[in-house]
Amino acid sequence: MYTDFDRCVRAVRSKDARFDGWFYTAVLTTRIYCRPSCPAVPPKDRNMTFYPSAAAAQQAGFRACKRCRPDASPGSPQWNERADLVARAMRLIGDGTVDREGVTGLAARLGYSTRQIERQLLAELGAGPLALARAQRAQTARVLIETSELPMTDVAFAAGFSSIRTFNETVREVFALTPSELRDRAARAPRSAAPGVLTLRLPFRRPLCPDNLFGHLVATAVPGVEEWRDGAYRRTLRLPYGRGSVALSPRDDHIDCRLALSDLRDLAGAINRCRSLLDLDADPEAVDELLATDEALAPLVAEAPGRRVPRTVDPEEFAVRAVLGQQVSTAAARTLAARLVTAHGEPVDDPLGGGLTHLFPSAEALSALDPGSLAMPTGRRTTVLRLVRALADGELALGVGSDWARAEARLAELPGVGPWTTGIIAMRALGDPDAFVPTDLGVRYGAAARGLPATPAALTRHAVAWRPWRAYAVQYLWAAQPHPINDMPED
């Protein structure tokens, strides 16, 4: 995108917010970089140049615009649409892998050399893994400076900086303001009344249909781990450095996010997991434009455009829950998951003042449980145990940097994991936008209601035209029939 100069100029002149996060506009005369939708008067064409990432613009010596805050724009949808090396690396960097494990740790997770990763990231994004991680640290620092009363020393180390000096230099270089000046500028903004709680705004590309997104999450919520309270979906979080809880509320142009973390070094990773959960980096116009070409789906798209795929903050947790939900109702699946949570989950306090009581048990904890304690058919009990052992032993990788094709192939090898389970895990845990579940009853009923083929084989053939957005087509087909997952909960 950023290499097509004329197209980028048109997007900047029309202040088209759809391209925020796709590329960044750098102004040669002011040495400032902006998002395409910046409200400032666009510069002359000859004074514009374009970069594929905020890190590349920063590395070239440009500082972030104080009006449009390009560092806080929605992320590029590419990293959630693709499963190649660059996309996997970007998801891992967003989850904080470079800060925790360095570039060598990133390379080890991806199975490539550091040189290969650096070369491919530089070729596509104009910045290597260290520069990309540095840009994320700068944004994390800005969030903490503006939304908390933490001393600057605590902010620096929570954001991942190795020294106060590096923190001060980076903030001044990226934002053209000192950390204290950033805090002074944000002093009038409302702060959370709850101590230790960060209040953030998560941006997205319009349109966004919150009905199925929050409806699905709440209809399948596991008591103690998730709940709907005071207009917000709330849940506990298991994070690399500690634990946390989050409350997410839909608004017209953003998602209100209230985060409570036991260790602030988890902030960037927690934000990225929340964005992934709600599919906030999607490009809804591209998705809907394609799906609306199908006469059967077009009315559903027109009625509620911008449907997202409800995903997860913990792929391993979701995989376990998907197996528990095989061939049972939503209510039965919630009951089974709640029993596991009560017996094996880690108790937690709810700093946000609600009914959250536990973290969902880890794969390691579940791999040691007594099979007789699982009140379910023998076949499914075996499947659960084989799944959690494969996750605990590292035989099955479902994390943000996982190879989708390899993970789906390994899932399919597990006894009792059929096409529906593999597809639903691919869609919601791995984040594959083209995952499809033609055997799902809701999909088949929705297809029949729209005059589409209802048999799995015929529907799969018809769905070729929906690629690479079949996971989004599933959301529209589910909406073709009344069901609680399609409705925003009432308080």
Buried (B, 14 or more C-beta within 10 A) or exposed (E): EBEEEEBBBEBBEEBEBBBBBBBBBBBEEBEBBBBBBBEBEBBEEEEBBBBBBBBBBBBBEBBBBBEBBBBBBBBBBBBBBBBEBBBBBBBBBBBBBBBBBBBEBBBBBBEBEBEEBBEBBBEBBBBBBBBBBBBBBBBBBBBBBBBBEBEBEEBBBBBBBEEBEEBBEBBBBBBBBBBEBBBEBEEEEEBBEEEBBBBBEBBBBEEBBBBBBBBBBBBBBBBBBBBBBEBBBBBBBBBBBEBBBBBBBBEEEBBBBBBBBBEBBBBBBBBBBBBBBBBBBBBBBBBBEBBBEBEBBBEBBEEBBBBBBBBBBBBBBBBBBBBBBBEBEBEEBBBBBBBBBBBBBBEBEBBBEBEBBBBBBBBEBBBEBEEEEBEBEEEBBBBBBBBBBBBBEEEBBBBBBBBBEEBBEBBEEBEBBBBBBBBBBBBBBBBBBBBBBBBBEBBBBBBBBBEBBBEBEEBBEBBEEBEBBBBBBBBBBBBBBEBEBBBBBEE
